[in-house]
Amino acid sequence: MAGLVNGRARAELSFHERVKLCAAEHPQYAFVSGFSLGELNNSLDLKGWSICSVYDFANLRASATCIT
């Protein structure tokens, strides 16, 4: 959802637009920070999803979570 993976057109969209597009693609897996996870939960029903891993990144000063 950071917009870096899917090319310039996606990167030019707002964060909330990218979240909505991500949710519309019905992902089966997500690797997100806590903030992004909360935003994704607003656009996609995450009931039944579970955390598969949590990663601490020093350069992010936060953890990232893998959910599926």
Secondary structure, DSSP 8 states (H G I E B T S, - for coil): --SSSSHHHHHTS-HHHHHHHHHHT--S-EEEEHHHHHHHHHHS--TT--EEEEEEETTTTEEEEEE-
